[in-house]
Amino acid sequence: KTDFINFISDQEWKSIEPVSSWFGPSSFLMSSMSALFQLSMWIRHCHGYLTETVGIPVWGSYAIFALATLFSGLILGLVSEALILSLAQ
């Protein structure tokens, strides 16, 4: 507590460089990081629902997520190829 009071009263805070806008809480980078953490919590919740409520074995839940990852990658790849081909014409 005394270190913090001295930090303020001696104005040591003036010698610290401000955080870059890239790493600010409202920046695109930090918002994306927050979205990834929220996605991971949602996946964890879905895994718990599938294993505890529905009764699917853990390996089955992992298989479902693996297939969902493969199919979403396939869809994103097809959409990106379609966009590239349409822009090239």
C-alpha positions as CSV (number, residue, x, y, z in Angstrom):
1,K,0.0,0.0,0.0
2,T,2.8,2.4,0.9
3,D,4.6,1.7,-2.4
4,F,1.5,2.6,-4.3
5,I,1.0,5.8,-2.4
6,N,4.7,6.7,-3.0
7,F,4.3,5.9,-6.7
8,I,1.4,8.4,-6.9
9,S,2.8,11.1,-4.6
10,D,6.3,11.0,-6.2
11,Q,4.7,11.1,-9.7
12,E,6.7,8.0,-10.8
13,W,3.7,7.2,-13.1
14,K,4.9,10.0,-15.4
15,S,8.0,8.0,-16.4
16,I,6.0,4.9,-17.6
17,E,5.1,4.8,-21.3
18,P,1.4,4.4,-22.1
19,V,0.1,1.1,-23.5
20,S,0.1,1.0,-27.3
21,S,-3.3,1.3,-28.9
22,W,-2.8,-2.2,-30.3
23,F,-2.8,-3.6,-26.7
24,G,-5.5,-1.3,-25.4
25,P,-8.6,-3.0,-24.0
26,S,-10.9,-1.8,-26.8
27,S,-8.5,-2.5,-29.6
28,F,-9.3,-5.0,-32.4
29,L,-6.5,-7.4,-31.2
30,M,-7.8,-7.5,-27.6
31,S,-11.4,-7.8,-28.7
32,S,-10.4,-10.7,-30.9
33,M,-8.6,-12.3,-28.0
34,S,-11.7,-11.9,-25.8
35,A,-13.8,-13.5,-28.5
36,L,-11.5,-16.5,-28.6
37,F,-11.7,-16.9,-24.9
38,Q,-15.5,-16.7,-25.0
39,L,-15.5,-19.3,-27.8
40,S,-13.4,-21.6,-25.7
41,M,-15.7,-21.3,-22.8
42,W,-18.7,-22.0,-25.1
43,I,-17.0,-25.1,-26.4
44,R,-16.2,-26.2,-22.8
45,H,-19.9,-25.7,-21.9
46,C,-21.0,-27.7,-25.0
47,H,-18.6,-30.5,-24.1
48,G,-20.0,-30.6,-20.6
49,Y,-23.6,-30.7,-21.9
50,L,-22.8,-33.5,-24.4
51,T,-21.0,-35.7,-21.8
52,E,-23.1,-35.0,-18.7
53,T,-26.6,-34.3,-19.9
54,V,-26.8,-36.2,-23.2
55,G,-24.5,-39.0,-22.0
56,I,-22.1,-39.1,-25.0
57,P,-18.7,-40.5,-24.0
58,V,-15.8,-38.1,-23.9
59,W,-14.3,-39.6,-27.1
60,G,-17.6,-39.1,-28.8
61,S,-17.7,-35.4,-27.9
62,Y,-14.1,-35.0,-29.1
63,A,-15.1,-36.7,-32.4
64,I,-18.1,-34.3,-32.8
65,F,-15.8,-31.3,-32.3
66,A,-13.2,-32.7,-34.7
67,L,-15.8,-33.2,-37.4
68,A,-17.3,-29.8,-36.8
69,T,-13.8,-28.3,-37.1
70,L,-13.1,-30.2,-40.4
71,F,-16.5,-29.2,-41.9
72,S,-16.1,-25.6,-40.9
73,G,-12.6,-25.5,-42.4
74,L,-14.0,-27.1,-45.6
75,I,-16.8,-24.5,-45.8
76,L,-14.5,-21.6,-45.1
77,G,-12.0,-22.9,-47.7
78,L,-14.8,-23.2,-50.4
79,V,-16.1,-19.7,-49.6
80,S,-12.6,-18.2,-49.8
81,E,-11.9,-20.0,-53.1
82,A,-15.2,-18.8,-54.5
83,L,-14.4,-15.2,-53.5
84,I,-10.9,-15.4,-55.0
85,L,-12.3,-16.8,-58.3
86,S,-15.0,-14.2,-58.5
87,L,-12.5,-11.4,-57.9
88,A,-10.1,-12.8,-60.5
89,Q,-12.7,-12.6,-63.2
